[in-house]
Amino acid sequence: MEVEVLGSKEAIKAQKKAQAKFTKKGSVMGIVSAITFGFYSAVLGVALAMGPFTDEASLLVAPLVGAAMNDSLAALWLLIYNTIQGRSREIWRSLKTLPGLIVCLAALLGGPIANAAYLLAIQFSGPAYAIPISALCPVVGALLARIFLKQKVTKRVMLGIVMCVTGAVIIGYTPPEGGSMPYFVLGLICAFVAAFGWGAEGTLSAFGTALIDPKVAINIRQATSGIVFIVVVVPIVGGLTMFGKAMVSPAPLVIIAVAALAAAVSFLTWYKANSMCGVAQGMALNSTYVLWGIIFSYFLGQAEMTTTLIVGAILVTLGAMLVAIDPREMFSKKEA
């Protein structure tokens, strides 16, 4: 009997160790998703500043065409990856299931709605301002959980929400160069819309990835978003001509392809992180892309580091992490 008890304790200890290692790997995935998303955001900003995206009549159209190209190319990168790994058939099979349809719904919220709004925010307000506000998505997730899942909003979560909102206000309070950028406030509103869409997507995709391989789910996500952009959104806004020009313009096409590859890696690692260390922690780690995005924007010459920008970005990042992660649980796990 004593041998069995000792054996059980060792088995439990080994299981906890394996789970901790699995969670740690998921956390690394979350950090990678943040770095690559920050890079994607800054690089895409470079492409949108080039022709044919700079036509005066294309202020609203350019970001949407950019989104269509980005999500479509990202889906292509992921399809190549999944085909090499022998998962191409699994994509089509998954589309016929309820989890697959849920992922498609998440794609609509996170793609044509959130991503379009995000790129409009980049176009109107600049990457350094759009990135931090859109990082409010973990806060949105907490609020949606409170409304629809009746989950209690704790004091910790409320404090995190206040920090995020305060940081966003600090960032958006003073437009760049004394307000010289047109439609700056509209860009900030678009960034908030993006935060809502991604927060909702994170909630829905959690169900889908519980039953579908995250690598397959994110391919479905990007493909759904890309198709809707090209078939529905771009024609509605009259962007087919610009889309055609952009697809045959070597410089912007190559830059967007690089951004799309970074986006594919980001969403792939984000979905992996959500399934390995939990949606809350995955979203929190991913939301640190605000800092990486500002750093990349700075080195690409798209943003000037100001005190308000840095303070606001830090507040948003810390607030988002506080919403998603209880520091007491983290320390207790380390002690255990």
C-alpha positions in Angstrom: 0.0 0.0 0.0 2.8 2.4 0.9 4.5 1.7 -2.4 1.3 2.5 -4.3 1.0 5.8 -2.4 4.6 6.8 -3.1 4.1 5.8 -6.8 0.9 7.9 -7.0 2.8 10.9 -5.5 5.6 10.5 -8.0 3.1 10.2 -10.8 1.3 13.4 -9.7 4.6 15.2 -9.4 5.6 14.1 -12.8 2.2 15.2 -14.2 2.5 18.6 -12.7 6.0 19.0 -14.0 4.9 18.0 -17.5 2.0 20.4 -17.3 4.2 23.3 -16.1 6.6 22.6 -19.0 3.6 22.6 -21.4 2.3 25.9 -20.0 5.8 27.4 -20.2 6.0 26.5 -23.8 2.6 28.1 -24.4 3.8 31.3 -22.7 6.8 31.4 -25.1 4.4 31.0 -28.0 2.4 34.0 -26.6 5.5 36.1 -26.5 6.5 35.1 -30.1 3.0 36.0 -31.3 3.4 39.5 -29.7 6.8 40.1 -31.3 5.7 39.0 -34.8 2.4 40.9 -34.6 4.2 44.1 -33.6 6.6 43.5 -36.6 3.7 42.9 -38.9 1.9 46.1 -37.8 5.0 48.3 -38.4 5.9 46.7 -41.8 2.4 46.9 -43.1 2.4 50.6 -42.2 5.4 51.0 -44.5 3.5 49.3 -47.4 0.4 51.5 -46.9 2.6 54.6 -47.3 3.6 53.5 -50.8 1.9 53.7 -54.2 -0.8 52.7 -55.2 -2.0 53.0 -51.6 -1.2 56.7 -51.4 -3.8 57.9 -53.9 -5.7 60.8 -52.4 -9.0 59.2 -53.3 -8.1 56.0 -51.6 -7.8 57.1 -48.0 -10.5 54.7 -46.9 -9.9 52.1 -49.5 -6.2 51.5 -49.1 -6.2 49.9 -45.6 -9.0 47.6 -46.7 -7.2 46.5 -49.8 -4.1 46.0 -47.7 -6.1 43.8 -45.3 -7.4 41.7 -48.2 -3.9 41.2 -49.5 -2.4 40.5 -46.0 -5.0 38.0 -44.9 -5.0 36.2 -48.3 -1.2 35.9 -48.4 -1.1 34.8 -44.8 -3.7 32.1 -45.6 -1.4 31.0 -48.5 1.6 30.9 -46.3 -0.3 28.8 -43.8 -1.7 26.5 -46.5 1.8 25.8 -47.7 2.9 25.1 -44.2 0.0 22.8 -43.5 0.3 21.0 -46.8 4.0 20.3 -46.1 3.0 18.9 -42.7 0.3 16.7 -44.3 -2.7 18.6 -42.8 -4.3 20.0 -46.0 -7.2 17.4 -45.9 -7.9 18.2 -42.3 -8.7 21.8 -43.2 -11.6 20.7 -45.5 -12.9 18.2 -43.0 -12.8 20.7 -40.2 -14.9 23.2 -42.2 -17.8 20.7 -42.1 -17.9 20.6 -38.3 -19.5 23.0 -35.7 -16.1 24.0 -34.3 -15.0 24.8 -37.8 -18.0 27.1 -38.3 -17.3 28.7 -35.0 -13.8 29.5 -36.2 -15.3 31.0 -39.3 -17.5 33.3 -37.2 -14.4 34.2 -35.1 -12.6 35.0 -38.4 -15.3 37.4 -39.5 -15.0 39.3 -36.2 -11.3 39.2 -36.1 -10.7 39.7 -39.8 -13.1 41.9 -41.9 -14.2 43.7 -38.8 -11.3 44.0 -36.4 -8.4 43.8 -38.9 -10.0 46.3 -41.2 -10.6 48.7 -38.4 -7.0 48.1 -37.2 -5.6 49.0 -40.6 -7.8 52.0 -40.8 -6.5 53.1 -37.4 -2.9 52.6 -38.7 -3.8 54.7 -41.8 -5.5 57.5 -39.8 -3.6 57.7 -36.6 -0.3 55.9 -37.3 1.0 52.6 -36.0 2.4 53.9 -32.8 -1.1 55.1 -31.7 -3.3 52.4 -33.3 -1.2 49.5 -31.8 -1.6 50.4 -28.0 -5.3 51.1 -28.1 -6.1 47.9 -30.1 -4.2 46.0 -27.3 -7.3 46.5 -25.1 -8.7 43.2 -26.5 -8.1 41.3 -23.2 -10.2 43.9 -21.4 -13.0 43.4 -24.0 -12.8 39.7 -23.4 -13.2 40.2 -19.6 -16.3 42.5 -20.2 -17.9 40.1 -22.7 -17.4 37.2 -20.2 -19.1 39.3 -17.6 -22.1 40.2 -19.8 -22.6 36.9 -21.6 -21.1 34.3 -19.3 -22.1 36.1 -16.1 -18.5 35.9 -14.8 -17.7 38.2 -12.0 -15.4 41.2 -12.6 -13.0 41.2 -9.7 -11.3 44.2 -8.2 -8.1 43.0 -9.9 -9.8 43.0 -13.3 -11.4 46.3 -12.7 -8.1 47.8 -11.8 -6.6 46.4 -15.0 -9.5 47.9 -17.0 -8.9 51.3 -15.5 -5.2 51.1 -16.2 -5.9 50.1 -19.9 -8.4 52.9 -20.4 -6.1 55.4 -18.7 -3.2 54.4 -20.9 -5.3 54.6 -24.1 -6.5 58.1 -23.1 -2.9 59.2 -22.5 -1.9 57.9 -25.9 -4.7 59.5 -27.8 -4.9 62.8 -25.9 -2.4 64.6 -28.0 -2.3 64.0 -31.8 1.1 63.7 -33.4 2.8 66.9 -34.5 0.2 69.1 -32.8 -2.8 67.5 -34.6 -1.4 67.6 -38.2 -2.5 64.1 -39.0 -6.1 64.2 -40.5 -8.8 61.9 -39.2 -6.7 61.2 -36.1 -9.7 60.7 -33.7 -11.5 58.5 -36.3 -8.3 56.4 -36.3 -8.5 56.0 -32.5 -12.2 54.9 -32.8 -11.2 52.3 -35.3 -8.5 51.0 -33.0 -11.2 50.5 -30.3 -13.3 48.6 -32.8 -10.4 46.4 -33.5 -9.9 45.7 -29.8 -13.6 44.7 -29.6 -13.4 42.4 -32.6 -10.2 40.6 -31.4 -11.6 40.3 -27.9 -14.7 38.5 -29.2 -12.6 36.4 -31.6 -10.4 35.2 -28.7 -13.5 34.0 -26.9 -15.0 32.2 -29.9 -11.8 30.7 -31.1 -11.2 29.1 -27.7 -14.1 26.7 -28.4 -12.9 25.9 -31.9 -9.3 25.2 -31.0 -10.4 22.9 -28.2 -11.6 20.4 -30.9 -9.5 21.5 -33.9 -5.7 21.6 -34.3 -4.7 25.3 -33.8 -2.6 25.1 -37.0 -5.7 24.1 -39.0 -8.0 26.6 -37.2 -5.8 29.6 -37.9 -5.6 28.6 -41.6 -9.4 28.5 -41.7 -9.4 31.8 -39.9 -7.1 33.6 -42.4 -8.6 32.0 -45.4 -12.2 33.0 -44.4 -11.1 36.5 -43.7 -9.2 36.9 -46.9 -12.0 35.5 -49.0 -14.6 37.8 -47.4 -12.3 40.8 -47.9 -11.7 40.1 -51.6 -15.2 38.9 -52.5 -17.3 41.3 -50.4 -15.4 44.2 -48.8 -13.0 45.3 -51.5 -15.7 45.4 -54.3 -18.1 47.3 -52.0 -15.6 50.1 -51.3 -14.5 50.2 -55.0 -11.0 48.9 -54.3 -10.7 46.3 -57.1 -8.6 48.6 -59.3 -6.3 49.4 -56.4 -6.1 45.7 -55.5 -5.1 44.8 -59.0 -2.4 47.5 -59.1 -1.0 46.5 -55.8 -0.8 42.9 -56.8 1.4 43.8 -59.7 3.5 46.4 -57.9 6.7 44.6 -56.9 7.8 46.7 -53.9 4.5 46.9 -51.9 3.7 43.3 -52.8 6.9 42.0 -51.4 6.6 44.1 -48.3 3.0 43.0 -47.7 4.1 39.4 -48.3 6.7 39.8 -45.5 4.1 41.4 -43.3 1.6 38.5 -44.1 4.3 35.9 -43.2 4.8 37.7 -39.8 1.0 37.8 -39.3 0.7 34.1 -40.1 3.3 33.3 -37.5 1.7 35.6 -35.0 -1.8 34.2 -35.3 -0.5 30.6 -35.4 1.5 31.0 -32.2 -1.4 33.0 -30.6 -3.8 30.1 -31.2 -1.2 27.7 -29.9 -0.7 29.8 -26.8 -4.4 29.9 -26.2 -4.7 26.1 -26.3 -1.5 25.5 -24.3 -1.6 28.0 -21.4 -5.2 29.2 -21.6 -7.0 32.0 -23.5 -6.6 34.6 -20.7 -2.8 34.2 -20.4 -2.4 33.8 -24.2 -4.3 37.0 -24.9 -2.4 38.8 -22.2 1.0 37.8 -23.5 -0.1 38.6 -27.1 -1.2 42.1 -26.0 2.4 43.0 -25.2 2.7 43.5 -29.0 2.0 47.1 -28.1 5.6 47.6 -27.0 7.1 45.6 -29.8 5.0 47.5 -32.4 6.1 50.9 -31.1 9.8 49.7 -31.1 9.6 48.5 -34.7 7.7 51.6 -35.7 10.4 53.7 -34.2 13.3 51.9 -36.0 11.3 52.1 -39.3 11.0 55.8 -38.9 7.2 55.8 -38.4 7.0 57.1 -34.9 8.8 59.4 -32.5 9.2 58.2 -28.9 7.4 60.7 -26.7 6.8 60.5 -22.9 3.0 60.2 -23.3 3.4 57.4 -25.9 5.7 55.4 -23.7 3.7 55.9 -20.5 0.4 55.1 -22.2 1.9 52.0 -23.8 3.2 50.7 -20.5 -0.1 51.3 -18.8 -2.1 49.5 -21.5 0.3 46.5 -21.4 0.4 46.2 -17.6 -3.4 46.7 -17.4 -4.1 44.1 -20.0 -1.9 41.6 -18.3 -3.5 42.3 -14.9 -6.9 41.7 -16.4 -5.9 38.3 -17.7 -3.5 37.0 -15.1 -3.7 37.0 -11.3 -0.2 37.7 -9.9 -1.0 35.7 -6.8 -1.6 32.6 -8.9 1.6 33.1 -10.8 3.6 33.3 -7.6 1.9 30.4 -5.9 2.7 28.2 -8.9 6.3 29.2 -8.7 6.4 28.4 -5.1 4.8 25.0 -5.7 
